[in-house]
Amino acid sequence: MVSVADHLNRLARLSAQEAEAISPLPDAVQLMTIHGSKGLEFPVVIIADVLRQGGGRTPPVRFDVEQGVALRLPLLEGDAPEWTALETLAKEQEGSEAERVAYVAFTRAADLLILSATGGDKGKAQERFAAFVASLPEEGVERQYLTPQDVVPVAPLPLRLDGARLILEVRTGPGVVLPGSLPVTSLGTYLQCPRMFAYRHLEGRLPLAQLWSERQAEEASNPERRAAGRQIGDAVHRALEHGWTAKDMQERLPYFSEPDLKTVIGLVQAMEGETYAPLHGRTFERERPLQVTIGPVTFEGIVDAYDREQRLVLDYKTDREVHPEDHLPQLALYAHHLGAREAALAYLRHKRLHLFGPEDLARGLDTVHAAVTRLTALDFSPTPDPVTCKRCAFKGVCDAAIRASP
């Protein structure tokens, strides 16, 4: 729940809005509500179970502005006339609303509208189906009726075993398009491996490639259910953003285990050490959201801290390993947008401050432009590497992945 709250807070700070349901895959099926489809149009629209009616019990009270209020009293023999009148009126209103919603749904289709319905063999179901078919337009529309026997079922995706390894052969669509915006962290993913980027940010595949044995090994190495590195990193960022003291962190992070809370406090207090003396006394703008457009691609991110006066971008890292070059493109993008001339990485676990000067930032921005050029050309060729493949969540479905020796 905490990670969900953190995510929503970040969306609020970014003033994020719900995007239109535009799929990156041209042949993908988009699942939407009828209300969510208002104002949109699609070549093909499929509406399932079109005759389905709402369920639920009849309410014991009916209201109407003009007719008043009526109660349904089960102890009486038969319904009161007032109740019957309001019940009839309510059903008429519900029918009108259902017709309006159906009109919205049907008119989303530009070329082909596919409706599925269960007609039944007798009784009210058959009557409703006949009435529905009779209400469909006759002129200017080509109609075709199919029974369940006429529809060829889709073959399931094959799942097979290769020794102890499960392989799911996922079939990819004919092509992809770049979304309107991307998280700035996607740059690092693309530079690691373009195919990993495509799996995650374009095709929307879930990272379900870890084997059961790997999950078991992870649980065995973490018997106390310690917090993950990302949770600790998020807590450190929040504490630095709001200037929390050790007491504040104890009060605001009660869900952390004692060792994890001690780690968070230690990482936050590390900023007060001599290593980070060049940063002390500065006035920083914290957690600043931004959007940066490079060519046809817009990147969104949040700058940990920005010193406007001395034009310095600062990023906190709680990583267990120190790899400054991996973060240079992201910092170069931030610096380019803000007009900064320097950028710094504060590796809190290692008490290390890494500075990037103007030449470094220019080099990082060149890397960004080169990556965007390849992105625009839809170059998602895999670049397998033993370290990258070992950490990749999609190695179970990637045929280019380098497998670890058994």
GUDO-613386 format. One record per residue (C-alpha): residue number from 1; residue in one letter; y, z, x. Coordinates in steps of 0.25 Angstrom, whole numbers, plus 5000, padded with zeros to 4 digits. Last residue first. Example, Ala and Ser with C-alpha at 12.3 -4.5 7.8 and 13.67 -1.06 7.14 Angstrom:
 num residu   py   pz   px
   2      S 4996 5029 5055
   1      A 4982 5031 5049
end
This chain:
 num residu   py   pz   px
 406      P 4901 4940 5094
 405      S 4912 4932 5102
 404      A 4925 4931 5094
 403      R 4927 4919 5086
 402      I 4939 4909 5089
 401      A 4944 4905 5076
 400      A 4945 4889 5074
 399      D 4937 4889 5061
 398      C 4946 4899 5055
 397      V 4940 4907 5043
 396      G 4935 4919 5049
 395      K 4947 4919 5059
 394      F 4957 4921 5048
 393      A 4961 4935 5051
 392      C 4965 4931 5066
 391      R 4963 4942 5076
 390      K 4952 4937 5084
 389      C 4957 4923 5082
 388      T 4970 4926 5089
 387      V 4964 4933 5100
 386      P 4953 4922 5103
 385      D 4963 4911 5100
 384      P 4962 4900 5090
 383      T 4975 4891 5088
 382      P 4972 4885 5074
 381      S 4980 4872 5070
 380      F 4990 4876 5059
 379      D 5000 4865 5062
 378      L 5007 4863 5049
 377      A 5018 4854 5055
 376      T 5028 4864 5050
 375      L 5020 4875 5056
 374      R 5020 4868 5070
 373      T 5035 4866 5070
 372      V 5036 4881 5065
 371      A 5028 4886 5077
 370      A 5037 4877 5087
 369      H 5049 4883 5080
 368      V 5044 4897 5082
 367      T 5039 4895 5096
 366      D 5053 4890 5099
 365      L 5059 4903 5093
 364      G 5050 4911 5102
 363      R 5056 4904 5114
 362      A 5070 4906 5110
 361      L 5067 4921 5107
 360      D 5061 4922 5121
 359      E 5074 4916 5127
 358      P 5083 4925 5119
 357      G 5076 4937 5124
 356      F 5063 4944 5119
 355      L 5061 4959 5121
 354      H 5048 4967 5121
 353      L 5049 4982 5119
 352      R 5037 4990 5122
 351      K 5033 5004 5118
 350      H 5018 4999 5116
 349      R 5016 5003 5102
 348      L 5030 5000 5098
 347      Y 5031 4986 5103
 346      A 5045 4983 5101
 345      L 5048 4968 5101
 344      A 5062 4963 5104
 343      A 5070 4951 5101
 342      E 5083 4946 5107
 341      R 5094 4936 5104
 340      A 5094 4938 5089
 339      G 5100 4928 5080
 338      L 5093 4933 5068
 337      H 5085 4921 5064
 336      H 5082 4917 5079
 335      A 5079 4932 5082
 334      Y 5069 4933 5071
 333      L 5062 4920 5074
 332      A 5061 4924 5089
 331      L 5055 4937 5085
 330      Q 5044 4930 5077
 329      P 5042 4920 5088
 328      L 5041 4931 5099
 327      H 5031 4940 5092
 326      D 5019 4935 5099
 325      E 5026 4934 5112
 324      P 5028 4949 5111
 323      H 5013 4952 5112
 322      V 5011 4967 5114
 321      E 4998 4973 5107
 320      R 4996 4985 5098
 319      D 5007 4980 5089
 318      T 5017 4989 5083
 317      K 5029 4979 5085
 316      Y 5043 4981 5081
 315      D 5052 4969 5081
 314      L 5067 4969 5086
 313      V 5077 4957 5085
 312      L 5089 4959 5094
 311      R 5103 4953 5092
 310      Q 5111 4964 5098
 309      E 5119 4967 5086
 308      R 5109 4962 5076
 307      D 5098 4971 5081
 306      Y 5086 4967 5072
 305      A 5074 4975 5068
 304      D 5060 4972 5062
 303      V 5064 4958 5058
 302      I 5057 4954 5045
 301      G 5051 4941 5043
 300      E 5051 4928 5036
 299      F 5049 4914 5042
 298      T 5054 4901 5035
 297      V 5048 4888 5040
 296      P 5054 4874 5038
 295      G 5061 4874 5051
 294      I 5062 4889 5056
 293      T 5068 4897 5044
 292      V 5069 4912 5047
 291      Q 5069 4923 5036
 290      L 5073 4937 5038
 289      P 5070 4951 5035
 288      R 5076 4962 5043
 287      E 5067 4975 5045
 286      R 5078 4983 5053
 285      E 5092 4979 5057
 284      F 5093 4986 5070
 283      T 5105 4994 5076
 282      R 5102 4997 5090
 281      G 5102 5011 5096
 280      H 5088 5009 5103
 279      L 5083 4995 5105
 278      P 5084 4995 5120
 277      A 5078 5009 5120
 276      Y 5065 5003 5115
 275      T 5056 5007 5127
 274      E 5063 5020 5128
 273      G 5057 5025 5115
 272      E 5063 5026 5101
 271      M 5055 5014 5096
 270      A 5042 5022 5100
 269      Q 5046 5031 5088
 268      V 5041 5020 5078
 267      L 5028 5018 5085
 266      G 5025 5033 5087
 265      I 5028 5035 5072
 264      V 5019 5024 5068
 263      T 5008 5029 5077
 262      K 5009 5043 5072
 261      L 5008 5038 5058
 260      D 4995 5030 5062
 259      P 4989 5042 5068
 258      E 4992 5051 5056
 257      S 4987 5041 5046
 256      F 4998 5033 5038
 255      Y 4999 5035 5023
 254      P 5010 5045 5025
 253      L 5020 5034 5031
 252      R 5033 5038 5025
 251      E 5033 5053 5028
 250      Q 5027 5052 5042
 249      M 5036 5041 5045
 248      D 5048 5048 5041
 247      K 5044 5060 5049
 246      A 5043 5051 5061
 245      T 5057 5045 5058
 244      W 5059 5033 5050
 243      G 5070 5023 5055
 242      H 5068 5014 5043
 241      E 5064 5001 5050
 240      L 5057 5008 5061
 239      A 5048 5016 5051
 238      R 5046 5003 5043
 237      H 5042 4995 5056
 236      V 5033 5007 5060
 235      A 5026 5007 5047
 234      D 5024 4992 5047
 233      G 5018 4993 5061
 232      I 5008 5004 5057
 231      Q 5003 4996 5045
 230      R 5002 4984 5053
 229      G 4993 4991 5063
 228      A 4984 4996 5053
 227      A 4983 5010 5048
 226      R 4972 5019 5053
 225      R 4959 5019 5044
 224      E 4953 5031 5051
 223      P 4941 5023 5054
 222      N 4948 5012 5061
 221      S 4939 5005 5071
 220      A 4927 5005 5061
 219      E 4936 4999 5051
 218      E 4940 4988 5060
 217      A 4925 4985 5064
 216      Q 4922 4985 5049
 215      R 4933 4975 5047
 214      E 4927 4966 5059
 213      S 4913 4967 5054
 212      W 4918 4962 5040
 211      L 4924 4950 5046
 210      Q 4938 4947 5046
 209      A 4942 4934 5040
 208      L 4949 4938 5028
 207      P 4963 4935 5032
 206      L 4967 4929 5018
 205      R 4971 4914 5018
 204      G 4985 4911 5013
 203      E 4984 4896 5018
 202      L 4998 4896 5024
 201      H 5001 4910 5030
 200      R 4988 4916 5034
 199      Y 4979 4904 5036
 198      A 4990 4895 5041
 197      F 4995 4905 5051
 196      M 4980 4908 5056
 195      R 4979 4893 5058
 194      P 4992 4892 5066
 193      C 4987 4903 5076
 192      Q 4994 4913 5084
 191      L 5008 4905 5083
 190      Y 5006 4904 5068
 189      T 5003 4919 5066
 188      G 5015 4923 5075
 187      L 5024 4914 5066
 186      S 5018 4920 5053
 185      T 5025 4933 5057
 184      V 5038 4926 5052
 183      P 5032 4927 5038
 182      L 5032 4913 5032
 181      S 5041 4906 5023
 180      G 5041 4893 5013
 179      P 5026 4891 5016
 178      L 5021 4881 5025
 177      V 5012 4870 5019
 176      V 4997 4869 5020
 175      G 4987 4858 5020
 174      P 4974 4852 5014
 173      G 4969 4866 5009
 172      T 4960 4875 5018
 171      R 4945 4877 5015
 170      V 4940 4891 5019
 169      E 4927 4891 5025
 168      L 4923 4906 5024
 167      I 4915 4910 5036
 166      L 4908 4924 5037
 165      R 4904 4927 5051
 164      A 4891 4935 5055
 163      G 4883 4922 5058
 162      D 4892 4911 5052
 161      L 4891 4915 5037
 160      R 4896 4907 5026
 159      L 4907 4907 5015
 158      P 4909 4894 5008
 157      L 4921 4893 4999
 156      P 4917 4891 4984
 155      A 4915 4878 4978
 154      V 4925 4875 4967
 153      P 4918 4874 4953
 152      V 4918 4860 4947
 151      V 4925 4861 4933
 150      D 4918 4852 4922
 149      Q 4908 4863 4918
 148      P 4920 4873 4915
 147      T 4925 4863 4905
 146      L 4936 4853 4908
 145      Y 4947 4848 4899
 144      Q 4956 4837 4903
 143      R 4970 4834 4898
 142      E 4980 4824 4902
 141      V 4994 4827 4897
 140      G 5005 4818 4892
 139      E 5002 4821 4877
 138      E 4992 4831 4872
 137      P 4998 4844 4876
 136      L 4990 4857 4875
 135      S 4991 4865 4862
 134      A 4977 4860 4857
 133      V 4970 4865 4869
 132      F 4976 4879 4867
 131      A 4972 4879 4853
 130      A 4958 4875 4856
 129      F 4957 4886 4867
 128      R 4962 4896 4858
 127      E 4952 4893 4847
 126      Q 4941 4892 4856
 125      A 4944 4906 4862
 124      K 4946 4911 4848
 123      G 4932 4908 4843
 122      K 4922 4899 4849
 121      D 4917 4892 4862
 120      G 4927 4897 4872
 119      G 4939 4890 4877
 118      T 4941 4896 4891
 117      A 4953 4890 4897
 116      S 4957 4883 4911
 115      L 4969 4875 4912
 114      I 4973 4865 4922
 113      L 4987 4859 4922
 112      L 4989 4847 4931
 111      D 5001 4839 4935
 110      A 5014 4848 4935
 109      A 5008 4861 4931
 108      R 5017 4873 4929
 107      T 5019 4869 4914
 106      F 5006 4875 4910
 105      A 5009 4889 4915
 104      V 5023 4889 4909
 103      Y 5018 4884 4896
 102      A 5006 4894 4896
 101      V 5016 4906 4898
 100      R 5024 4901 4886
  99      E 5012 4899 4877
  98      A 5007 4914 4881
  97      E 5021 4919 4878
  96      S 5020 4912 4864
  95      G 5006 4918 4862
  94      E 5011 4932 4866
  93      Q 5023 4931 4856
  92      E 5013 4927 4845
  91      K 5004 4938 4848
  90      A 5015 4948 4848
  89      L 5020 4943 4834
  88      T 5006 4944 4828
  87      E 5005 4959 4834
  86      L 5019 4962 4828
  85      A 5015 4958 4814
  84      T 5001 4964 4815
  83      W 5008 4977 4820
  82      E 5018 4977 4808
  81      P 5007 4974 4798
  80      A 4999 4986 4802
  79      D 4985 4984 4809
  78      G 4973 4986 4801
  77      E 4967 5000 4797
  76      L 4975 5010 4804
  75      L 4969 5018 4816
  74      P 4972 5007 4826
  73      L 4987 5008 4825
  72      R 4995 4996 4830
  71      L 5009 5000 4832
  70      A 5021 4991 4828
  69      V 5035 4989 4833
  68      G 5047 4981 4829
  67      Q 5047 4967 4823
  66      E 5060 4962 4829
  65      V 5058 4967 4844
  64      D 5043 4967 4843
  63      F 5034 4978 4848
  62      R 5019 4980 4847
  61      V 5011 4993 4849
  60      P 4997 4996 4851
  59      P 4995 4985 4861
  58      T 4984 4975 4859
  57      R 4974 4977 4871
  56      G 4974 4968 4883
  55      G 4971 4954 4886
  54      G 4980 4942 4888
  53      Q 4974 4928 4884
  52      R 4967 4918 4892
  51      L 4969 4904 4887
  50      V 4973 4898 4900
  49      D 4961 4904 4908
  48      A 4966 4897 4921
  47      I 4979 4889 4922
  46      I 4978 4879 4933
  45      V 4991 4872 4937
  44      V 4991 4859 4945
  43      P 5004 4852 4951
  42      F 5012 4865 4951
  41      E 5025 4869 4945
  40      L 5033 4882 4947
  39      G 5044 4888 4939
  38      K 5035 4898 4933
  37      S 5022 4900 4940
  36      G 5023 4915 4942
  35      H 5023 4917 4927
  34      I 5010 4909 4926
  33      T 5004 4917 4937
  32      M 5000 4910 4950
  31      L 4988 4906 4958
  30      Q 4991 4895 4967
  29      V 4979 4886 4971
  28      A 4980 4879 4984
  27      D 4980 4864 4986
  26      P 4994 4863 4994
  25      L 4991 4876 5002
  24      P 5004 4884 5005
  23      S 5004 4889 4991
  22      I 5018 4890 4984
  21      A 5018 4902 4975
  20      E 5033 4904 4975
  19      A 5037 4915 4983
  18      E 5040 4930 4979
  17      Q 5052 4935 4985
  16      A 5054 4942 4998
  15      S 5067 4950 5000
  14      L 5063 4952 5014
  13      R 5065 4967 5013
  12      A 5057 4967 5000
  11      L 5046 4959 5006
  10      R 5045 4969 5017
   9      N 5045 4981 5007
   8      L 5034 4974 5000
   7      H 5025 4973 5013
   6      D 5028 4987 5016
   5      A 5023 4991 5002
   4      V 5011 4983 5004
   3      S 5008 4989 5017
   2      V 5009 5003 5011
   1      M 5000 5000 5000
end
